[in-house]
Each structure stands twice: as structure tokens, then as C-alpha cells.
């Protein structure tokens, strides 16, 4: 199970799918209040055997972390795995951010506190970040491997004017490509989508697609001969076995 600083997760989510628009990302799906508790519960309960790795550890000292992962899944350790950029072609397709991946051939630490720079560079971002991440339960944050008391400390280390100037220069140098056009288009289309004609149309299309795609599975075959509203009984093979004492 890989976890990452919650603020970094949020920033990456907003940058990759909402072109850095924190407000649009929050309105569409805040994600962290749902995902952090769910993953924290999984880590605490330990119902499924797993190995917990923090993103910051794997980029800071990748070899030992990769050895842990290989040992857990029971395959021989391959040291060259850390040099992923030499082994595979560039990332193609998908809606995630392919730009950062293709910049490096192995894990780097430069992105560890990048979220703080990004948040400080635009007005209103820090407030949204503190609202979302500050509302997480401290026990859940600890389960992820982070100290709630120091969660926002990287913000104190940011030179705000410098971060703002850097962001401005980056925008001027930004080149348009298929990924950026796709990302901007998604931001525009998602904005208030449920109250627009397009959103209502897509909702109807999704409903009819759901209806049309039902019925090909085994569960449909169990009930296909019943009248609407009739529960019936499952085939004997599906009935629970009685206890020995019955």
C-alpha cells in the first residue's frame, strides 16, 4: 500500500485533472475526506497481508523500499527496477500527468514538497488545502505515516513571492499539447456539469447504457424467468448449506 503526504495527493489531483483549479477540484470531488479514512482503516485493521510504503521514503531511498516490496510479493529483487526510465518507453495516453514521469529515469525528491510551492503560488489555494487536509482525523493521518502536528510545516518554508514569480514564468513557457488541451477541456466541461444541459443529457445516456448492458451476467440468468417484482427462490445450488446440527 503506497501512501503520500495528503497535501501532496490533493495538489497532484487538482493539477492533473483540474489544471490546478483547487476550487473546481473541491466542488467536483474533494476525495481526501473519503479516501484517507478508508485507506487508514485498511492499514489499521491489517485484515489483508500487505506492505506499507510511503512515497517520500521510496523517492528518498528507493533501493531498500523496493527490496521490501519484492520480499513481500515473493519474487527476486531486481536492482535495475529503480532505473525505470531506462527500461520502458514514454508514458502514452491516460488522463494523468505524463509530464513529470518523463522528466526523470529514476525516483527524485524534487516533488516531495512541490505541493507547498504550488499552493502558495495562487491566491485561495492554501485556504482550501488547510480546510480539506486540516479536517482529516489525526489518527487517520498517522495511519498514513504522517504527523498531524507538522502536516503544514512545508508551507512555512516557502518563499511566497518567489513561488508566485516561478509559477508566472512557468505559465509563460507552457507549451500546448494534447494532454494540456484535454485537461483544460475537462475543467471547462466539468464546471457545474450537473446543472447544465450537457450534464443532464449525459446522465440520461449513462442510465440507458446501464440498462442496456445489464443482463449478460450470471445474476440475470437466475431471475430472467420471473415476473417483475417476483422474488422467487434461488436454485438449490445457491442455497446456503445447513449446519451439521440441523
Protein Blocks (a to p, Z undefined) as FASTA:
>chain_A
ZZddfklmmmmmmmmmnnopaklmmmmonolmmmmmmmmmmmmnomagcddddfklmmmm
mmlmmmmmmmmnopacdfklmmmmlmpccdeejjbdfklmmmpcbdcfklmmmmmmmmmm
pghklmmmmmmmmmpcfklmmmnopafklmmmmmmmpcfklmmmmmmmmmmmpccdfklm
mmmmmmmmmnoklmpmklmmmmmmmmmmmmmmgojamklmmmmmpcehilbjadfklpcc
ddfkZZ
